[in-house]
Every structure is written in structure tokens, then in C-alpha cells.
Amino acid sequence: MTPELLLAFAGYAFATSITPGPNNVMLLASGANFGLDRSLPHMAGINLGFGAMVLAIGLGAEALFAAFPALDIVLRLAGGGYLLWLAWRIANAAPPETAGRSAPRPLSFLGAAAFQWVNPKAWLMAMGAVTAYLPATAEGWPWLAVLVALFMLVNAPCLAVWTVAGTAVSRLLGRSIRFRIFNLAMALLLCLSLLPMVLE
């Protein structure tokens, strides 16, 4: 893999990681509601879960979809249902200063990692990375490891940007009513992220 191809792939990884999508919307909401420290497991789960997805697709997981087309429908339904449930949780989250002992908690490491497998944008990003940048040769395994590591390296600060932006937003929101409006807006954005999957 040439330096030019690596640079092009890094650009692809950055462009796809920094743009809005379900993960970034959830991290924005998590940063606002729980702060950076409590959102770190969520961020790590996204990064490692997505890296595992790129690795699996590079090793041939996409062949399962060719062999079993119904898997695509199952993943879409599971992903759509999970996104709607997360949107409901965000919409009903109480502001941090008013939340009691039963307040919602940030998405866990395992929850965030598992979510990647039903996240439509994550699938598109991973499939695009493998099909466009992985050399179609018998020596592809080392390059697959490089792609996974580089994608995770680029992805991590992009996730941090959205989470830190959420913490900054929380300082501006101040009163409970503003937090409520913000959470409703984040829930709506999460629901809207389903449109590409529904309209495809």
C-alpha cells in the first residue's frame, strides 16, 4: 500500500468519522447529559466495535449477506428498532442537576460496541473502506490490519470532538427547559438518521 493510498484512506476515514450520524449524535447528547468522563466507555465502545466490524468485513463477513439476503432485513429492523429506543431514552432524559437515583446512565462500552453491528452508517463506512482501499490480493491481511488501526486512530479524535461539543453545549443550556429542548432535538436527529436506511 503506497503512502498516497494511505493518505487517501486517512481522508476517507476522517470525512466519514467527523460527519453527523447516529454515533456522533448520541455522543453529542451523552456529552451534554453526562460529561466527557462518563462518556469515555461509550466512545471506546464505538471505536473498538467499529474496528472489529472493519476487520470482520475485510475477512469476508460480507459474503454472509450474499449467501443469506434476509440478514440485511434483520439488521435493518434491529438497527431501526434500537435507534428508536435510544431516541426515546434521550428524549426522556432528565437534566443532570434534576436527575435522581433512577436517572439514565450513559451507553456502556459493550452497548456502544454492539450498536455498530446494527448502525447503518457504520456498515456503509466499513464496506466502503474495505471495498475501496483493501488490495484484492492474497497478501491483503497485513493491509487489513493497517486499515483497521488507521481507521481507529482517525476515528478516536473525531468521536472526542462530538463529545466535547456536547459538554460545551451543556454549559450553555443552563436551565432545565433548555436541556429538555436539546434532548428532544437530539432524539429527532437520531430518528432522522434512519431515513437513508428506510428510503434505500
C-alpha positions in Angstrom: 0.0 0.0 0.0 1.5 3.3 -1.1 1.8 6.4 1.1 -0.6 8.1 -1.3 -3.2 5.4 -0.8 -2.8 5.6 3.0 -3.2 9.3 2.9 -6.4 8.9 0.7 -7.7 6.4 3.2 -7.0 8.6 6.1 -9.0 11.3 4.4 -11.9 8.9 3.8 -11.7 7.8 7.5 -11.8 11.4 8.7 -14.6 12.5 6.4 -16.8 9.6 7.4 -16.0 9.8 11.1 -16.5 13.5 11.6 -19.8 13.9 9.8 -23.1 13.6 11.6 -24.5 10.1 12.1 -26.1 8.0 14.8 -22.9 7.6 16.8 -22.0 11.3 16.7 -25.5 12.5 17.6 -25.5 10.1 20.6 -22.1 11.3 21.7 -23.2 14.9 21.4 -26.2 14.1 23.7 -24.0 12.0 26.0 -21.5 14.8 26.4 -24.3 17.2 27.2 -26.1 14.9 29.7 -23.2 13.0 31.3 -20.0 14.9 30.6 -16.8 13.7 29.0 -15.5 11.3 31.7 -18.7 9.3 31.9 -19.0 9.2 28.1 -15.5 7.6 27.7 -16.7 4.0 27.7 -19.3 5.0 25.0 -16.5 6.4 22.9 -14.3 3.4 23.4 -17.1 1.0 22.5 -17.8 2.8 19.3 -14.1 2.8 18.2 -13.3 -0.8 19.1 -16.7 -2.1 17.9 -16.3 -0.3 14.6 -12.7 -1.6 14.3 -13.9 -5.1 14.8 -16.6 -4.6 12.1 -14.0 -3.4 9.5 -11.9 -6.4 10.4 -14.8 -8.9 10.1 -15.8 -7.4 6.7 -12.3 -7.5 5.5 -12.1 -11.2 6.4 -15.2 -11.9 4.3 -18.2 -11.3 6.5 -19.9 -9.5 3.6 -20.2 -13.0 2.0 -22.8 -13.9 4.6 -25.1 -11.2 3.2 -24.7 -12.6 -0.3 -25.5 -16.1 1.0 -28.3 -15.0 3.3 -30.0 -11.9 1.9 -32.6 -12.0 4.8 -29.7 -10.9 7.1 -29.9 -7.4 5.6 -33.5 -7.1 6.5 -32.9 -8.4 10.0 -30.1 -5.9 10.6 -32.2 -3.1 9.3 -35.1 -3.9 11.6 -32.9 -4.5 14.6 -30.9 -1.3 13.9 -34.1 0.8 13.3 -35.7 -0.5 16.5 -32.6 0.1 18.6 -32.2 3.6 17.3 -35.8 4.4 18.1 -35.4 3.1 21.6 -32.2 5.2 22.1 -34.0 8.2 20.7 -36.8 7.6 23.3 -34.2 7.4 26.1 -32.6 10.7 25.0 -35.9 12.5 24.6 -36.9 11.5 28.2 -33.6 12.1 29.9 -33.8 14.5 32.8 -31.3 17.4 33.0 -28.2 16.4 35.1 -28.9 18.7 38.0 -32.5 17.4 38.4 -31.9 13.7 37.8 -32.4 11.4 40.8 -31.1 8.0 41.6 -33.1 6.5 38.7 -31.5 8.8 36.2 -30.5 7.3 32.8 -26.9 6.2 32.5 -24.5 6.7 29.6 -24.4 3.9 27.0 -22.0 1.3 28.2 -18.8 0.1 26.4 -20.5 -3.2 25.3 -23.7 -1.5 24.3 -21.8 1.0 22.1 -19.7 -1.8 20.6 -22.7 -3.9 19.8 -24.6 -1.0 18.3 -22.1 -0.7 15.5 -23.4 -4.0 14.1 -26.9 -2.5 13.6 -25.8 1.0 12.7 -26.5 1.7 9.0 -23.8 4.4 8.7 -21.2 2.2 10.3 -21.9 -0.6 7.8 -21.6 1.8 4.9 -18.3 3.2 6.2 -16.8 -0.2 6.9 -17.9 -1.7 3.5 -16.6 1.4 1.7 -13.2 1.2 3.5 -12.7 -2.5 2.6 -14.0 -2.4 -1.0 -12.2 0.8 -2.0 -8.9 0.6 -0.1 -8.1 -3.0 0.7 -5.9 -4.5 -2.1 -7.6 -7.5 -3.7 -4.5 -9.8 -3.3 -3.6 -12.8 -1.3 -1.3 -10.5 0.8 -4.3 -8.4 1.9 -4.2 -9.5 5.6 -1.4 -7.1 6.7 -3.0 -4.2 4.9 -6.3 -5.0 6.5 -4.7 -4.7 9.9 -3.2 -1.4 8.8 -6.6 -0.1 7.6 -8.3 -1.1 10.9 -5.6 0.5 13.0 -5.6 3.7 10.9 -9.4 4.0 10.9 -9.5 3.6 14.7 -6.7 6.2 15.1 -8.5 8.7 12.9 -11.9 7.9 14.4 -11.0 8.4 18.1 -10.4 12.2 18.0 -13.5 12.7 15.8 -15.6 11.0 18.4 -13.9 13.1 21.1 -14.8 16.3 19.2 -18.6 15.5 19.3 -18.5 14.5 22.9 -16.6 17.7 23.9 -19.0 19.7 21.9 -21.8 18.2 24.0 -20.1 19.2 27.2 -19.7 22.7 25.9 -23.4 22.8 24.9 -24.4 21.7 28.4 -22.8 24.8 29.9 -24.8 27.0 27.5 -28.1 25.3 28.2 -28.3 26.1 31.8 -31.9 25.8 32.7 -34.0 22.6 32.6 -36.3 23.7 29.8 -33.3 24.2 27.5 -32.0 20.8 28.3 -35.4 19.3 27.5 -35.5 21.0 24.2 -31.9 20.0 23.4 -32.6 16.3 24.2 -35.8 16.4 22.1 -33.8 17.8 19.2 -31.1 15.1 19.6 -33.8 12.4 19.6 -35.3 13.9 16.5 -31.9 13.9 14.7 -31.4 10.3 15.7 -34.8 9.4 14.2 -33.9 11.3 11.0 -30.7 9.3 10.7 -33.0 6.3 9.9 -34.2 7.9 6.7 -31.4 6.8 4.4 -32.0 3.2 5.6 -35.7 3.5 5.1 -35.5 5.2 1.7 -32.8 2.9 0.3 
